[in-house]
Amino acid sequence: MNVLRQRADLGGAAPPRLRVVIAKPGLDGHDRGAKVIARALRDAGHEVIYTGLHQTPEQIVATVIAEDAPVLGLSVLSGAHLTIVGRVIELLAREDASDVRILVGGIIPDADVRALEAMGVAAVFTPGADIRRIVETVDALSADRTHVQETAC
């Protein structure tokens, strides 16, 4: 039973759908985790765009802009997470898209988790992270986005 159906069965309203880009930057060719997360988010009612393997930061940001996605999930297992995320943040800023929320998953040392959060990453997920927690994080971003939009109207 998927997460969206579980919410419906419990009488809870599902949060509005978000468009989420899931990307695999760099030379890392291991995408099973990214695909599992993409499917879980899709099953939860979010629209997911998976970029595929070996994406450059420029390609990733171009996809985020083209898809008008408010959330970007980066799966980085290569150890280059600080460099890649820094470049993606820089490119998003150049495109006036600094409001895109970034989630990072991968093999990331604790010290680097803090560094990524200091850079503005919304959440970092390391191996063994609960998929439901990842979905709940995106749901929370969706709820935050709705609240901000309603306030601005």
Residue pairs with C-beta under 8 A, 6 or more apart in sequence:
1 9
2 43
2 44
3 40
3 43
3 44
3 45
3 132
3 135
4 14
4 43
4 44
4 45
7 13
7 14
8 14
14 44
14 45
15 45
15 139
15 142
15 143
15 146
16 142
16 145
16 146
17 45
17 46
17 47
17 142
18 46
18 47
18 69
18 70
18 71
18 138
18 141
18 142
18 145
19 46
19 47
19 48
19 49
19 67
19 68
19 69
19 70
19 71
20 41
20 46
20 47
20 48
20 49
20 69
20 71
20 72
20 73
20 138
21 48
21 49
21 50
21 51
21 60
21 63
21 64
21 67
21 69
21 71
21 72
21 73
22 34
22 37
22 38
22 41
22 48
22 49
22 50
22 51
22 73
22 75
23 34
23 50
23 51
23 55
23 60
23 63
23 72
23 73
23 74
23 75
24 31
24 34
24 51
24 52
24 53
24 54
24 55
24 74
24 75
24 76
25 55
25 56
25 57
25 60
25 74
25 76
25 80
25 84
25 88
26 54
26 55
26 76
26 78
26 80
26 84
27 54
27 78
28 53
28 75
28 76
28 77
28 78
29 53
29 54
30 77
31 52
31 53
31 75
33 75
33 77
33 105
34 50
34 73
34 75
34 105
35 50
36 131
37 73
37 75
37 105
37 131
37 134
38 48
38 50
38 73
39 48
40 131
40 134
40 135
41 48
41 73
41 134
41 135
41 138
42 48
44 135
44 138
44 139
46 138
46 142
49 63
49 67
49 69
51 59
51 60
51 63
55 63
57 84
57 87
57 88
57 91
58 91
60 72
60 74
60 88
61 88
61 91
61 92
61 95
61 97
63 69
64 72
64 92
64 97
64 100
65 95
65 97
69 100
70 99
70 100
70 101
70 141
70 145
71 100
71 101
71 102
71 103
71 138
71 141
72 88
72 100
72 101
72 102
72 103
73 102
73 103
73 104
73 105
74 81
74 84
74 85
74 88
74 102
74 103
74 104
74 105
74 106
75 104
75 105
75 106
76 84
76 85
76 104
76 105
76 106
76 108
77 106
77 107
78 106
79 107
81 104
81 106
81 108
81 112
81 116
82 112
82 115
82 116
82 119
85 102
85 104
85 116
85 119
85 121
86 119
88 102
89 98
89 102
89 119
89 120
92 98
92 100
101 122
101 141
102 120
102 121
102 122
103 121
103 122
103 123
103 124
103 125
103 134
103 137
103 138
104 116
104 121
104 123
104 124
104 125
105 124
105 125
105 126
105 129
105 134
106 126
107 126
107 127
108 116
108 124
108 126
113 124
113 126
116 124
117 124
122 137
122 141
123 134
123 137
125 133
125 134
